[in-house]
Amino acid sequence: MSEREPKVAKIETLLDRLGNLAVESFHYIALFIIGCMVAWSAVHTVIEILTIKQYATIDDILLLFIYLELGAMVGIYFKTNHMPVRFLIYVAITALTRLLISDIQHDHKADMDLVIITGSILILAFSILVVRFASWNYPSVMRDKHQDKPLALGKTPRPEDDELA
């Protein structure tokens, strides 16, 4: 082993740390901004409901649920450093439900659009089932880039360690 190789390894380790720091910093700053925007939008919607509309429609309530799910996603990422895929699917289901209710309220007729929207909701609900099943039965374990150490004998990864759980 030459004298040059340990120096290269040290430089590589330093650059890896700097790169990880830059990526983590970007994630936290971007998620903080997203969290602030979600909170601001939710407050704006509530103020609009209380002042201009003076009552909340079902569309407004479902919009607040969407804000709640987006805020929960940001909060979970800050706590666990994992982005839960299920919450994105919940947001999509809530948005489609909001669209469905709005369509029914305004058009008052049954057409193919309703079937397409409800079919989409069914597919998304099934996808949550698949994600939950997969994360329970096949959990993944997040490891460092340079960590090659296997799990302890007899220890299996738990679903709560999975980024999809």
Helices and strands as residue ranges (DSSP letters): H 4-48, I 49-53, H 58-80, H 85-107, H 112-137, G 159-161
